[in-house]
Amino acid sequence: MQCASNREDATLTFGARELNENSSYGQRKSKRMIVARLVSAAGTGFFYTVRKPRLKERMTLRKYDPVVRQHVLFVEQKKK
């Protein structure tokens, strides 16, 4: 029985190391991408949320605003 408990401990330790490696990789990946908020230029307060690369320039897109029922310009603002 003593050998079995040693093997279980080794498995748990290995599992913890594996989780730590995966979580650090996920953090590095998320730093490359940022969450940006595209706010309607019509002033309705409607917005879209998008992910984009950190080094990319500010976005401006023409998308549908359901409040005014038209396609309008959406300008990027950083999400708070």
trRosetta pair geometry for C-beta under 8 A, 3 or more apart (Angstrom, degrees):
i j d omega theta_ij theta_ji phi_ij phi_ji
1 4 5.5 -53 -152 33 42 114
1 5 6.6 38 155 -18 70 102
2 5 6.1 -54 -152 34 34 108
2 6 6.7 37 150 -20 64 105
3 6 5.6 -55 -152 34 35 114
3 7 6.6 35 152 -20 67 103
4 7 5.8 -54 -153 34 33 111
4 8 6.5 34 151 -20 65 104
5 8 5.6 -51 -148 34 36 114
5 9 6.5 39 153 -20 66 103
6 9 5.8 -53 -151 34 32 112
6 10 6.5 33 151 -20 64 104
7 10 5.6 -53 -150 34 34 112
7 11 6.5 35 152 -20 65 104
8 11 5.7 -54 -150 34 33 112
8 12 6.4 31 153 -17 65 105
9 12 5.8 -56 -148 37 32 110
9 13 6.3 31 154 -19 66 107
10 13 5.7 -55 -147 38 31 111
10 14 6.3 32 154 -19 65 107
11 14 5.7 -54 -147 37 30 111
11 15 6.3 33 153 -20 64 107
12 15 5.6 -53 -147 36 32 113
12 16 6.5 33 153 -20 64 103
13 16 5.7 -53 -150 33 32 111
13 17 6.6 32 152 -18 64 103
14 17 5.8 -54 -151 35 33 111
14 18 6.3 35 152 -21 65 106
15 18 5.6 -54 -148 34 32 113
15 19 6.5 32 154 -19 65 104
16 19 5.8 -53 -150 35 32 110
16 20 6.5 33 152 -19 64 105
17 20 5.7 -56 -150 36 33 112
17 21 6.5 31 154 -18 66 104
18 21 5.9 -54 -150 35 31 110
18 22 6.5 27 155 -15 64 108
19 22 5.8 -58 -148 39 32 109
19 23 6.2 28 158 -19 67 108
20 23 5.9 -55 -143 36 29 108
20 24 6.5 26 160 -16 63 106
21 24 6.2 -58 -150 36 29 106
21 25 6.6 29 153 -19 63 107
22 25 5.7 -57 -152 35 34 112
22 26 6.4 34 153 -19 67 106
23 26 5.6 -52 -148 36 35 113
23 27 6.6 37 153 -21 65 103
24 27 5.7 -50 -149 33 36 113
24 28 6.7 37 153 -19 65 102
25 28 5.9 -54 -153 34 33 110
25 29 6.5 32 152 -18 65 107
26 29 5.7 -55 -148 36 33 112
26 30 6.3 30 157 -19 66 107
27 30 5.9 -56 -145 36 31 108
27 31 6.7 36 155 -26 63 103
28 31 5.9 -54 -155 26 32 113
28 32 7.4 33 150 -21 61 100
29 32 6.1 -55 -165 25 38 111
29 33 7.3 3 152 9 68 105
30 33 6.2 -70 -149 53 41 91
31 54 7.3 -15 151 -42 57 146
32 53 6.4 -34 157 -138 84 75
32 54 5.9 -125 -170 0 37 110
33 51 5.0 21 172 178 123 108
33 52 6.8 156 -152 78 79 21
33 53 6.2 -58 -102 -98 64 40
33 54 6.8 -135 -101 -37 13 80
34 51 7.2 167 82 -150 31 64
34 52 6.4 -27 60 64 78 72
34 53 7.9 37 16 148 81 14
34 54 5.2 95 -20 -95 108 74
34 78 7.3 -44 158 -133 131 91
34 79 7.9 177 161 27 87 99
35 49 6.3 -2 -175 -174 102 101
35 50 7.5 158 -155 84 57 34
35 51 5.8 -38 -98 -96 61 71
35 79 4.6 -32 109 23 101 143
36 49 7.5 160 82 -155 42 55
36 50 5.5 -22 64 68 91 84
36 51 7.5 141 16 -111 79 21
36 52 5.6 -10 6 20 127 115
36 59 6.4 117 116 24 154 123
36 76 4.9 -17 174 -152 128 108
36 77 7.2 145 -171 70 78 33
36 78 6.4 -61 -120 -109 69 43
36 79 6.4 -158 -124 -22 16 91
37 47 5.1 4 -179 176 97 138
37 48 7.5 157 -160 80 52 43
37 49 5.7 -26 -105 -102 68 71
37 76 7.1 124 72 -156 45 56
37 77 5.0 -32 73 70 98 85
37 78 7.1 38 21 129 92 11
37 79 4.7 119 -32 -81 103 78
38 47 6.0 155 79 -162 51 76
38 48 4.4 -7 56 58 111 93
38 49 7.6 -161 18 -78 78 22
38 50 6.2 36 -17 3 113 114
38 59 6.4 -62 -92 99 109 119
38 61 6.2 -18 -147 38 150 110
38 63 7.1 71 125 21 142 140
38 74 3.9 47 163 151 109 122
38 75 6.8 151 -154 67 67 21
38 76 5.7 -36 -96 -90 68 57
38 77 7.7 153 -98 20 20 71
39 45 7.8 -38 -155 -143 98 28
39 46 7.8 139 -154 85 54 44
39 47 4.8 -29 -99 -100 59 105
39 74 6.5 156 68 -158 24 77
39 75 5.9 -33 60 64 81 76
39 76 7.9 120 14 -128 78 10
39 77 5.4 18 -7 5 120 120
40 43 6.9 -99 105 0 96 18
40 44 5.0 -11 83 41 149 93
40 45 7.1 -17 42 35 113 16
40 46 4.7 45 -19 64 135 85
40 47 6.7 -122 -13 -76 78 53
40 65 4.8 80 -121 -107 136 132
40 67 7.5 -154 33 37 176 123
40 68 8.0 156 180 9 145 118
40 72 5.7 54 -157 89 93 130
40 73 7.9 116 -158 83 51 49
40 74 5.8 -40 -93 -103 45 79
41 72 5.7 -151 53 155 88 108
41 73 4.3 6 13 79 140 94
41 74 6.7 -141 -15 -89 85 25
41 75 5.7 85 -70 -13 97 106
42 46 8.0 9 58 37 110 105
42 65 5.6 -174 24 83 140 174
42 67 7.4 180 95 77 134 112
42 68 5.2 -98 166 -10 162 151
42 70 7.6 126 -78 67 151 111
42 72 4.6 -43 -37 -156 111 170
44 65 5.9 130 33 179 145 128
44 67 3.9 155 -171 77 149 151
44 68 6.0 -137 -58 -27 141 98
45 67 7.6 85 51 -44 77 166
46 65 5.2 141 67 -146 143 89
46 66 6.7 166 -126 41 158 77
46 67 5.2 -163 -33 -9 130 120
47 74 7.5 126 -135 -150 57 115
48 61 8.0 -47 52 66 143 133
48 63 6.3 -6 -21 92 146 166
48 74 6.3 16 24 -169 111 160
49 79 6.7 48 -132 -85 103 134
50 59 7.2 -35 69 54 143 168
52 56 5.2 -92 158 54 113 139
52 59 6.5 -169 -61 -40 165 131
53 56 4.6 101 69 -19 92 107
56 59 7.5 28 127 -57 118 90
58 75 7.7 12 159 -170 117 76
58 76 4.7 -161 -166 55 84 127
59 74 7.9 -7 121 104 99 92
59 75 7.9 157 95 -157 63 35
59 76 4.3 98 51 -50 80 127
60 73 6.1 -4 -178 -171 102 102
60 74 6.9 166 -156 81 52 52
60 75 5.4 -7 -110 -106 89 63
60 76 6.9 -102 -66 -8 53 86
61 73 7.5 152 84 -154 32 54
61 74 5.0 -15 65 56 81 105
62 71 5.4 48 164 163 95 109
62 72 7.0 -150 -147 111 70 16
62 73 5.7 -38 -96 -94 71 55
62 74 7.3 165 -100 10 19 82
63 71 6.6 -145 126 -145 12 80
63 72 7.5 -30 66 60 54 57
63 74 5.1 -6 30 -9 108 132
64 70 7.5 -169 -142 111 63 22
64 71 5.4 -48 -88 -93 57 69
65 68 5.1 25 100 37 116 95
65 69 7.5 -70 91 -21 69 15
65 70 6.2 -5 52 65 95 64
65 71 7.4 134 9 -125 78 20
65 72 4.8 -8 -5 25 129 116
65 74 7.9 162 -66 -71 100 99
66 69 6.5 25 -157 -82 39 56
68 72 6.6 53 61 -32 135 134
